[in-house]
C-alpha cells in the first residue's frame, strides 16, 4: 500500500506527455471555439453580400425598354440582368458539359496491323 500524501517528484506524471483526459478536453474546446469563429465569419460575410445585393437591386429597379422579337416590354433592369446571367450560365454549362466533348482521334484497330495494307 502507498502512504497517503503527495507523491515523490519522480512518480508524478508529466502533464505535457500524459494521456490523461485534460489535454483532449482542452483540444476539443479549442476546436469548438475555432468552429464557432469560422461560422461567425461565414455569417458576417453572407450578411455583407446580402447588403450589397440589396443595394444593387434597389439601385437597378428602374424600368428599361427591351425589344423582344415580336414585342416590346419595360421590365425592371435587375430582372433583365438576372435573366441574362441565368441564360449565360445555362449556355456555359451546355457548352462545357463533361463527357460530351467531340474527340477527333481515330479508333484503334484490333487486327494487329499498323495501318499498312500490303
C-alpha positions as CSV (number, residue, x, y, z in Angstrom):
1,X,0.0,0.0,0.0
2,X,1.0,3.5,-0.7
3,X,1.1,6.1,2.1
4,X,-1.4,9.0,1.8
5,X,0.1,12.3,0.9
6,X,2.0,13.9,-2.0
7,X,3.8,11.6,-4.4
8,X,7.5,11.9,-4.8
9,X,8.6,14.1,-7.8
10,X,9.7,11.1,-9.9
11,X,6.3,9.4,-9.6
12,X,4.2,12.3,-10.8
13,X,3.1,12.1,-14.5
14,X,4.3,14.8,-16.9
15,X,1.2,16.9,-17.9
16,X,2.7,17.6,-21.4
17,X,3.1,13.9,-22.2
18,X,0.3,12.4,-20.2
19,X,-2.5,10.6,-21.9
20,X,-5.0,11.9,-19.3
21,X,-8.3,13.5,-20.2
22,X,-7.2,17.1,-19.7
23,X,-5.3,17.6,-22.9
24,X,-8.1,16.1,-25.2
25,X,-10.7,18.2,-23.4
26,X,-8.7,21.4,-23.9
27,X,-8.1,20.4,-27.6
28,X,-11.8,19.8,-28.0
29,X,-12.7,23.2,-26.6
30,X,-10.2,24.9,-28.9
31,X,-11.7,23.0,-31.9
32,X,-15.2,24.1,-30.9
33,X,-14.0,27.7,-30.5
34,X,-12.3,27.6,-33.9
35,X,-15.5,26.2,-35.5
36,X,-17.6,29.0,-33.8
37,X,-15.3,31.7,-35.1
38,X,-15.4,30.2,-38.6
39,X,-19.2,30.0,-38.5
40,X,-19.4,33.6,-37.3
41,X,-17.0,34.7,-40.1
42,X,-19.2,33.0,-42.7
43,X,-22.3,34.5,-41.4
44,X,-20.8,38.0,-41.4
45,X,-19.6,37.5,-45.0
46,X,-23.0,36.3,-46.0
47,X,-24.7,39.3,-44.4
48,X,-22.3,41.6,-46.2
49,X,-23.1,40.0,-49.6
50,X,-26.8,40.3,-48.8
51,X,-26.5,44.0,-48.0
52,X,-24.5,44.6,-51.2
53,X,-27.1,42.7,-53.3
54,X,-30.0,44.7,-51.7
55,X,-28.2,48.0,-52.5
56,X,-27.6,46.7,-56.1
57,X,-31.2,45.6,-56.5
58,X,-32.7,48.9,-55.3
59,X,-30.4,51.0,-57.4
60,X,-31.3,49.0,-60.5
61,X,-35.0,48.8,-60.1
62,X,-35.9,51.4,-62.8
63,X,-37.7,50.0,-65.9
64,X,-35.8,49.6,-69.2
65,X,-37.2,49.2,-72.7
66,X,-36.4,45.7,-74.0
67,X,-37.2,44.8,-77.6
68,X,-38.1,41.1,-77.9
69,X,-38.5,39.5,-81.4
70,X,-42.2,40.3,-81.8
71,X,-43.0,42.7,-78.9
72,X,-41.5,45.3,-76.6
73,X,-41.7,45.4,-72.8
74,X,-40.4,47.6,-69.9
75,X,-39.2,45.2,-67.2
76,X,-37.1,46.4,-64.2
77,X,-33.4,46.4,-65.1
78,X,-32.5,43.9,-62.4
79,X,-34.7,41.2,-64.0
80,X,-33.1,41.8,-67.3
81,X,-29.7,41.3,-65.8
82,X,-30.8,38.2,-63.8
83,X,-32.3,36.6,-67.0
84,X,-29.1,37.3,-68.9
85,X,-27.0,35.8,-66.1
86,X,-29.2,32.6,-66.0
87,X,-29.2,32.2,-69.8
88,X,-25.4,32.7,-69.8
89,X,-25.0,30.1,-67.1
90,X,-27.2,27.6,-69.0
91,X,-25.3,28.1,-72.2
92,X,-21.9,27.8,-70.5
93,X,-23.0,24.6,-68.8
94,X,-24.2,23.1,-72.1
95,X,-21.1,24.0,-73.9
96,X,-18.7,22.7,-71.3
97,X,-20.7,19.7,-70.2
98,X,-18.3,17.0,-69.2
99,X,-18.3,13.8,-71.1
100,X,-19.9,15.3,-74.2
101,X,-16.9,16.7,-76.0
102,X,-16.2,15.5,-79.5
103,X,-13.0,13.5,-79.9
104,X,-11.1,13.8,-83.2
105,X,-8.9,10.7,-82.7
106,X,-9.3,7.7,-85.0
107,X,-10.4,4.5,-83.3
108,X,-7.6,1.9,-82.9
109,X,-7.6,-1.2,-85.0
110,X,-7.7,-4.6,-83.2
111,X,-6.3,-6.7,-86.1
112,X,-2.7,-6.1,-85.2
113,X,-1.7,-4.1,-88.4
114,X,-0.1,-0.7,-88.2
115,X,-2.2,0.9,-90.9
116,X,-0.4,-0.5,-93.9
117,X,-2.2,-2.7,-96.4
118,X,0.5,-4.8,-98.1
